[in-house]
Amino acid sequence: MQKRNGGETMTLFLQELKMNKRQLLAWTICIGVCCFGCILLFQGLEETMGEMQDVYAQMGAFAAAFGMNRMDAGTMEGFYATEISLIFAVGGAMFAAMLGICMLAKEEEGRTADFLNTLPLGRNYILAWKYAAMAVLIFLFNSACLCWELLGFIKTGHMVPLKELLLFHGAQLLMQLEIGSLCFLASVFCRKKQVGAALGFAILLYGMDLMCRIVPDIERLKYVTPYYFSNAADIFINGSVDGKMAGISAAVTVVCTVAAIVFYKRKDF
């Protein structure tokens, strides 16, 4: 029986990956190619960005929010940390939010939840392969986009510090898992896919990050939004990720996952 259950679980896991392969491909192409293209644009913008650095430095709190007052946008490192990383961060968060909100809700919307729960697997198994599929898809998205970026650096002959680049992508992976887990928990209570709300949630968290960097009175919002600890400018300047903030993000991810298991087991279909 255990072997059969394990085989069925793996089949369901692979099926979930198969169902989401088009979305993974679409988002990878959109975000990855966009980052690749922006890196290629740097050669044509290098002199202009260097001349604009003094202007950026005088933009006060707005420049501080994007790290433009601390990094030279006329270098590839500064251009990547203040411009290109933003595309990846917001795009990756939206992708993770969309995956999380659809994982369980689509079963009820498609009226397959009743059938799924009659399989001899148990609800814990169902959540396990659903969550595992989401995590793998997020990892594949990050890996593919990183490859696009590395290809861009190779093509232009300008490379950013590899250590900081990997730290940034590691922080982004944790951020996306947190956002995906929050939306995964929300998916437990949804009877239909709330994709718009999930995408809006990802944008809201980014807006909170900007606001807490601009307005000192609401700086505590940095503990709420995972964009704060995964900010590229901070990572490239400090050469490290804030361990405390990353720990909070990991804790939220675990709590959301456990809560999803608890509430899903109690859910009445």
TAURMO-V256810 format. One record per pair of residues at least 24 apart in sequence whose ideal C-beta (glycine too) atoms are under 8 Angstrom apart, sorted by the first residue. I is the first residue (numbers start at 0). J is the second residue. D is the distance in Angstrom with one decimal. If there is no record, write none. Layout:
I:J:D
I:J:D
This chain:
0:119:7.7
3:119:7.9
4:119:6.5
4:120:5.9
4:124:7.0
7:118:6.6
7:119:7.8
7:120:6.2
8:120:6.3
8:124:5.4
8:127:7.2
8:128:5.4
9:128:7.8
11:120:7.7
11:125:7.6
11:128:4.9
12:128:4.0
12:131:6.0
12:132:5.6
15:102:7.9
15:128:6.6
15:129:6.5
15:132:3.7
16:132:5.6
16:135:6.6
16:136:6.9
19:98:6.9
19:132:7.2
19:136:5.6
22:94:7.9
22:97:7.4
22:98:7.7
23:136:5.6
23:139:6.2
23:140:6.2
26:90:7.0
26:94:4.6
26:140:6.2
27:139:7.8
27:140:5.7
27:143:4.4
27:144:6.4
27:147:8.0
29:90:7.0
30:86:6.6
30:87:6.1
30:90:3.9
30:91:6.8
30:94:7.4
30:140:7.8
30:144:5.7
31:143:5.7
31:144:4.3
31:146:7.5
31:147:3.6
31:148:7.6
32:147:6.4
33:86:5.6
33:90:7.6
34:83:5.4
34:86:5.8
34:87:5.6
34:144:6.3
34:147:5.8
34:148:5.3
34:151:6.9
35:147:4.4
35:148:6.7
35:150:6.2
35:151:4.4
36:151:7.8
37:82:6.7
37:83:4.9
37:86:6.8
37:151:7.9
38:75:7.7
38:79:7.3
38:83:6.4
38:148:6.5
38:151:3.2
38:152:6.4
38:154:7.6
38:155:6.1
39:151:5.9
39:154:6.3
39:155:6.2
41:75:5.9
41:78:5.4
41:155:6.2
41:157:6.6
42:155:5.6
42:157:7.9
44:78:7.6
45:73:6.4
46:73:7.7
48:72:4.6
48:73:4.6
48:77:8.0
48:78:6.1
49:73:3.0
60:212:7.6
60:213:4.5
60:214:8.0
61:213:6.9
63:212:6.3
63:213:7.4
64:209:5.2
64:212:4.2
64:213:5.1
65:232:7.1
66:230:7.1
66:231:7.5
66:232:2.6
66:233:7.1
66:236:7.4
69:232:6.2
69:236:5.7
70:232:5.7
70:235:6.8
70:236:6.8
75:152:7.4
75:155:7.3
75:157:3.8
75:158:7.2
75:159:5.7
76:159:4.7
76:160:6.8
76:163:7.9
76:235:6.1
79:159:5.3
79:231:7.1
79:235:8.0
80:159:7.9
80:231:4.2
80:232:4.6
80:234:7.8
80:235:4.6
81:231:7.6
81:232:6.0
83:148:7.7
84:167:6.6
84:231:3.4
84:232:7.8
85:231:7.8
87:144:6.1
87:148:7.9
87:171:6.8
88:171:6.3
88:174:7.6
88:205:7.4
88:226:6.4
88:229:6.8
88:231:7.3
89:201:7.2
89:202:7.2
89:205:5.7
91:137:7.9
91:140:6.7
91:141:7.0
91:144:7.4
91:171:5.8
91:174:7.7
91:175:5.1
92:174:6.8
92:175:6.2
92:178:5.2
92:201:4.1
92:204:6.9
92:205:6.9
92:226:7.5
93:198:5.2
93:201:4.7
93:202:7.5
94:137:7.4
94:140:5.8
94:175:7.3
95:133:7.9
95:137:5.5
95:175:3.8
95:176:7.1
95:178:4.8
95:179:3.9
95:182:7.4
95:201:7.5
96:178:5.3
96:179:6.8
96:181:8.0
96:182:4.8
96:197:4.0
96:198:6.0
96:200:5.8
96:201:4.3
97:182:7.8
97:194:5.7
97:197:5.7
97:198:6.5
98:133:5.0
98:136:5.8
98:137:6.9
98:179:5.7
98:182:7.6
99:133:6.2
99:178:7.0
99:179:4.0
99:180:6.6
99:181:6.9
99:182:3.0
99:183:4.0
99:184:8.0
99:185:7.4
99:186:6.2
99:197:6.8
100:182:4.2
100:183:7.6
100:185:6.1
100:186:5.1
100:189:7.0
100:192:6.4
100:193:5.5
100:194:6.2
100:196:7.2
100:197:3.8
101:186:6.9
101:192:4.9
101:194:6.8
102:129:4.8
102:130:7.4
102:132:7.5
102:133:5.7
102:183:5.7
102:186:5.4
103:129:6.4
103:183:7.2
103:186:4.1
103:187:5.7
103:189:7.5
103:263:7.1
104:186:4.6
104:189:3.9
104:190:6.8
104:191:6.1
104:192:4.9
104:193:6.8
105:192:5.4
107:189:7.4
107:190:4.7
107:191:7.3
107:268:7.8
108:190:6.7
108:191:4.7
108:192:5.7
112:268:5.6
113:268:5.8
116:268:6.1
122:260:7.9
122:263:5.6
122:264:5.2
123:260:6.4
123:264:7.3
125:263:7.8
126:259:6.3
126:260:5.5
126:263:5.7
129:183:7.7
130:180:7.9
130:183:6.4
130:256:6.4
130:259:7.6
133:179:5.5
133:183:6.5
134:176:6.4
134:179:7.6
137:172:6.8
137:175:5.0
137:176:6.2
137:179:6.0
138:172:6.7
140:175:7.9
141:168:5.8
141:171:6.5
141:172:5.1
141:175:7.3
159:235:7.5
160:235:7.2
162:238:7.1
163:234:5.7
163:235:4.7
163:238:6.2
166:234:5.3
166:238:7.8
166:239:6.9
166:240:5.5
167:229:7.2
167:231:5.1
167:234:4.9
167:235:7.3
169:240:7.2
170:228:6.3
170:229:3.7
170:234:6.4
170:240:4.9
170:245:6.7
171:229:5.3
173:225:7.4
173:229:7.0
173:245:6.1
173:248:5.4
173:249:6.5
173:252:7.5
174:225:4.1
174:226:6.8
174:228:7.6
174:229:4.4
174:248:6.5
176:252:5.3
177:225:4.9
177:248:4.8
177:249:7.8
177:251:5.4
177:252:4.8
177:255:7.7
178:204:7.0
178:225:6.6
180:251:7.3
180:252:4.6
180:255:4.0
180:256:5.5
180:259:7.7
181:251:7.3
181:255:5.4
183:255:6.7
183:256:7.3
183:259:5.6
184:255:4.5
184:256:7.8
184:258:5.5
184:259:4.6
184:262:7.6
186:259:7.9
187:259:5.3
187:262:5.0
187:263:5.0
187:266:6.7
188:262:7.2
222:247:6.3
225:251:7.9
